[in-house]
Amino acid sequence: MSEELNGELSPPMVNGEVVFDAPWQGRVFGMAKSLADAGLYTWDEFRACLIAEVAGWEGLSQGEYPYYELFLGALEKVLAQKDVVEPAHLTARFEVFKSRPRGHDH
C-alpha cells in the first residue's frame, strides 16, 4: 500500500519502512488499508481524498508537514463520501478522544 503513495503522498519512512511517531498514526494507517481491502472504498478514492487534503494544507502553508493529520482527514472524508460514517459522529468521537488525558490508552 505505501508504494501506492509516492511523492508528497508518501508516508514518513526510514530504510524503506513506514514509521510512526505515535500509536494513533499506525492505527489510522492500518484502518485505511483494512477498510480499502474490505471494499468500503477503493484505494484510488482514498488517494484522491489525500491529494485534496495535501492541496488544502499547501494552500495554507503553515508549519511542519502534518502527514498523519492529513491522512486522517482523508480517511474521514472518504468514509463520509461513501456513507460509512456520518461526519457528525466522527466529530463527536473526536471530542471524546480529545478530552482524554495524554497516554490514556497506553
Contacts in CASP RR format, 6 or more apart in sequence:
PFRMAT RR
TARGET T0000
AUTHOR 0000-0000-0000
METHOD contacts of the structure
MODEL  1
MSEELNGELSPPMVNGEVVFDAPWQGRVFGMAKSLADAGLYTWDEFRACL
IAEVAGWEGLSQGEYPYYELFLGALEKVLAQKDVVEPAHLTARFEVFKSR
PRGHDH
1 33 0 8 1.000
1 36 0 8 1.000
1 43 0 8 1.000
2 10 0 8 1.000
2 11 0 8 1.000
2 13 0 8 1.000
2 18 0 8 1.000
4 43 0 8 1.000
4 47 0 8 1.000
5 11 0 8 1.000
5 47 0 8 1.000
5 50 0 8 1.000
8 54 0 8 1.000
9 47 0 8 1.000
9 50 0 8 1.000
9 51 0 8 1.000
9 54 0 8 1.000
11 18 0 8 1.000
11 19 0 8 1.000
11 29 0 8 1.000
11 67 0 8 1.000
11 68 0 8 1.000
11 71 0 8 1.000
12 18 0 8 1.000
12 19 0 8 1.000
12 20 0 8 1.000
12 21 0 8 1.000
12 67 0 8 1.000
13 19 0 8 1.000
18 29 0 8 1.000
20 26 0 8 1.000
20 29 0 8 1.000
20 68 0 8 1.000
21 68 0 8 1.000
22 68 0 8 1.000
23 105 0 8 1.000
23 106 0 8 1.000
24 68 0 8 1.000
25 68 0 8 1.000
25 71 0 8 1.000
26 68 0 8 1.000
28 68 0 8 1.000
28 71 0 8 1.000
28 72 0 8 1.000
28 75 0 8 1.000
29 68 0 8 1.000
29 71 0 8 1.000
31 75 0 8 1.000
32 46 0 8 1.000
32 71 0 8 1.000
32 74 0 8 1.000
32 75 0 8 1.000
35 41 0 8 1.000
35 75 0 8 1.000
35 79 0 8 1.000
35 84 0 8 1.000
36 42 0 8 1.000
36 43 0 8 1.000
36 46 0 8 1.000
40 79 0 8 1.000
40 82 0 8 1.000
40 84 0 8 1.000
41 78 0 8 1.000
41 79 0 8 1.000
41 81 0 8 1.000
41 82 0 8 1.000
41 84 0 8 1.000
45 78 0 8 1.000
45 81 0 8 1.000
45 82 0 8 1.000
46 74 0 8 1.000
46 75 0 8 1.000
46 78 0 8 1.000
49 73 0 8 1.000
49 74 0 8 1.000
49 75 0 8 1.000
49 77 0 8 1.000
49 78 0 8 1.000
49 81 0 8 1.000
50 70 0 8 1.000
50 71 0 8 1.000
50 74 0 8 1.000
52 74 0 8 1.000
52 77 0 8 1.000
53 70 0 8 1.000
53 71 0 8 1.000
53 73 0 8 1.000
53 74 0 8 1.000
53 77 0 8 1.000
54 70 0 8 1.000
57 65 0 8 1.000
57 66 0 8 1.000
57 70 0 8 1.000
76 85 0 8 1.000
76 87 0 8 1.000
76 90 0 8 1.000
79 85 0 8 1.000
79 90 0 8 1.000
80 86 0 8 1.000
80 87 0 8 1.000
80 90 0 8 1.000
END
